[in-house]
Amino acid sequence: MMTGGLMAYLFWFITLILFSSLEVVSKPVMGLIDPFTMTFMRFFIGGLFLMLLNGFTRKKQKIRMTGRDFILILLTGSLNSIVSMTLLQFSIKFGNASSAATLISTNPIFTALFAALIIKEDLPKRKLIGILTGFTGILVFGFGMLEGDTLSGILLGVASAVTFALYSVLMKTFVSRYGSLRCTAYSAFFPSVIYGAALWCSGTLKIPVLTPSNWLIVLYLGIFVTGIAYVCLMEAIKRMGATRAATLFYLKPVLATLLASFFLSESVGILKISGMIIIIFSLFL
C-alpha cells in the first residue's frame, strides 16, 4: 500500500495530466463556445458529476457543515470557477494555448505568498529558491512569444494565475475539515448555477449547437479537467501543502507545450525550450 507521501504525488500527477490538456483540448471549440458559456458548462458539468459522487458518500460524512462555511466555500469557489477560469478562457482565445498554460502556471509564486500570509505555511529558503527558479523559467519561457500571442492574452493569463492561487490557499482549510470531494463539489456546482443564472439574465448564456465529437470535448473538460482534476488537486494540497503542490505546477507548461506542439502544431522556440529546462531543474531544489 502506498504511503501518504506517494499518494500525494499520485494525486498531483493525475492533476498535472488533466490540467495540461485543458488548453489544448478546449482550443478547437473556442470559436464555437464563448468563454463565459464555456466556463459555466465546465463547472456545471464537473460540479454535477462531483455532487452525484458526493451523494454516494454522504453517510460517511460525520462532520456537519456550518452555514457560514458553506457560504465561504461558495464564495471561494466563485473566485475560481467564475473569475479565474473565465480569465483563462479569454487568455486562450486571445493567445496561444501553450502560452495560456504557461501563464496560469505562474501561480506557485503567488500561492507561496498567499500561503505564508493567510495560513502561515512555512517557506524554507530552499523552497523559496526553487519557487523563484521556477518562476525565472516561466519568464524565460514567456519571452519566447510567438505569432498568435497578444498582450491582452498575457495579462489575462497572469490575472487568472493570481486568482487561482488565492482559491487554492483558501480552500485548504475547508478541505482539511470537510474532505476534498465534498468541498470541491460544492465549490464547483453552486457557483456554476449562480454564474449560469447571471449569464441567462444578462442574455449572454448561449448554449451552442455542437457536433457529437465537440460535445465529448465539453464533457471531458467538465468531468475530467474540472471534476476529477480538482478533487485530486485538493487532495495533493491537503497532503503536501499548498506551496509544495503549487510548485509542481511548473511542469504544466512543459507538458501542455508538448501536447500543443503535437496536436495543434504550435511552434516551440529556443527560449521555450530553455524555460522548460530551468523549470524542470527548479523542481529538484
N, C-alpha and C positions, 0 to 999 in steps of 0.2 A: 504493500500500500504506500502511496506517495506521501511524503512529509508535507507539512503546511507550506514550507518554502517552495517546494517543487510545484505544489498545486497553484500557488500564486503565479508562478511563471507560466504554468499551463493556461490559466485563465487569461493572462496577458497575451500569450501567443495567439490564442483564438481571437481576442480582440484586435490584435495587430493585423491579422489576415483579413478579417471582415472590414475593419475601418479603412484599410489600404485600398480596398476595392470600391469604396464609396464613389470617389470622384470619377473613376474610370467607368464604372457601371452606369452611373447616372448621366454622364455626358451625352450618350445617344438620344436620351429623351428630353434633354434640356430645351430643345426647340419646340417640343410638344406640350410641355407642362411648365407653367410659370413657377418661379422659385417659391412663392408663397404657398401655392397649392401643393407643390412637391413636398415641402416641409410638413404641411398638415397631413398629407397622405402617409408619409413615412411614419410619423409619430402616432397617428391614429391606428394604423395597421399594426405597428410594433407594440403599441400600448395595449391594444385589444388582445393581441396574442399573449402578452405577459399577464394581463388581467385574468385570462382564462387559466393560465398555468397557476397563477396565484390562488385561484378559486379551488384548485385541486389540493393545495397545501394549507388551506385556511385552518383546518383542525389542528395543525401542528404549531400555529402561531399563538404562543402563550401570552405575549405582551400586547395589551390593548393600546392602540394608537390614540393619543390625545387629539382633540380638535385643533389645538394650537399647532402641533407638529404636522398634522395633515395640511393645514394652510401653508405652513412654511415649506413643506415638501412640494406643494403645488407651485408656490412662487419660485422656488429654486429650479424646479423642472421647467418652468416657463422661461427662465433665464437661458436654458439650454435649447429646448425644443422650439421656442418662438424666436428668441433673439439670435443666439449663436449660430444655429443651423440655417436660419434664413440668410444670415450674412454669408455663411459658407456657400450656399447655393448661388448667391449673387456673385461671389468670388469665382466660382466655377464658370458661370455664364459669361463673365467679362474677362476671363483669362484662360490659361491652360489648366487642364485637370491636374497635372503633376505639380504645377506652381501652387494651386489651391491646397493641395495635400501638404506641400512644404510649409506654407504659411500657418495652417491650423496646427502644425507640429511645432511651432514656436511656443506652444502653451506651457512646456515644462518650466521655463524661466518665470513665467507669471504664476504658475502653480506653486513653485517653491516660495515665492514671495508671499502669496496669499496663505499658504500653509503655515509659514513662520509667524505671520501676523495674526491670523484668525484662530487656528487650532494649535498653535505653539509647537509645531513639529520641529525637531532638531534639524539643523542644517550644517553638518560637519564640513570642514574645509575641503576634504577630498571630494565630497558630493557636490559642493559648490563649484569646484574646479571642473568637475565632469559636466555639470549643467552649462557652465559658461563656454566650455569647449564645444559642446554640442550646439549651443546657440551660435557660436562662431561658424560652425559647419553649415548651419541653416542660412546664415548671412551669405557665406561664400556660394552656397547652392542658389540662393535667391538672385545673386548678381549675374547668374547665368540666364538672365531674362531673354526669352526667345520671341520670335514672331507669334503674336496671339496673346501675349501678356499686356496688361494695361495697369496704369497707376491706380485706378479705381478698384480693379480686381485685387491688387496687392493690399491696399488699405482695408478693404472689406475682409480679406483673409486674416489680417492681423487683429482686427476688431473681433472676429469670430474666435480667435485663439484666446484673447483676454477673457471674454465672457465664458468660454468653455472651461478655462482654468478655474474661474471663480465657482462655477457649478460643481466641478469635481471636488473641490475642497469643502464646500458647504454640505455636500451630500454625505461625506464620510461619517459625520456624527449620527445621522439618521440611519445609515446602513448598519452601523455597529449596534444600534438599538433595536431595529426592526427587521433587518435582513435585506440582502441585495435585491431579491426578486420582488418583494412587496414594495420597497421604496422606488425601484425603477419602474415598476408597473404604474404606480400612482403618478410618478413624476413625468411619465410619458403620456399616459392616456388622458388624464383630466385636463392638463394644459392644452392638449391637441383638440379636445372638444371645445374649449374656450376659444382657441385660435380659429377653429373651423367656423364657429358661430360669428366671430368678429369678421371673418372674411366674407361670410354669407350676407351679413347685414350691410357690409360696405359694397357688396356687389362684385367683389374680386375673387370669389371662390368659383373656379371654373373646372369642373370635373371633365377631363379630356376624353375624347374618343380614341382609344388605343387599340393596336393590334394585340392578339394574344401574347406574342413574344414581348411586347412592351409592358403588358400587364404583369408578366412574370418578373420583369426588371423591377417594377414598383413593389411587388410582393417580396422580392428578395431584399430590397432596400428597407422595407418595413420590418419583416420578420427577423431577418438575419443581421443586417447592419445596424438597425435601430433596437430591435428587441433583444436578441441573444447577445450581441456585442456589448450592449450597455450593462447587462447583468454581469457578464464576465469582467468588464472594466471595474464595476463597483466591488466585485469580489477581490480583484487584484489590489485595488486601493486599500480595502479593509485589511488585507493580509500583509502588504509590503509598505503601506504608507503612500500618501498622495504624491509626495515629492519623487520617490523612487519609481513609482508606477508611471508617472508622467515623463521621467527621463527616458524610459524605454520607448516613448512616443517618437523619439528622434528616428527610430527605424522606419516609421510610417512613410516618409517621403522617399526613402530608398526603395522600398517595395512598391509604392504607388507609381514611382517613376518607371520602374522596370515594367510594371503592368501597362502603364500608359504608352510606353515605347513599343511594347509587343502588340497590344490590342488596338491602340489609336494611332500608331506610327508617329508619336511625338518625338522630336529630336532630343538627344542627350549630349550637351556640350561638355567641354573640358572642365568648366567651372562647376557644373553639376556633379561631375564625376569626382572632382576634388572635394566638394562638400560632402559627398557620400562617405569618402574615406575618413574625413575628420569626424563625422557623426558616429561612424562605427567605432572609431578609436575612443571617443568620449564615453562609450558605454563600459569600457574596461577601467575607467578611473574611479 
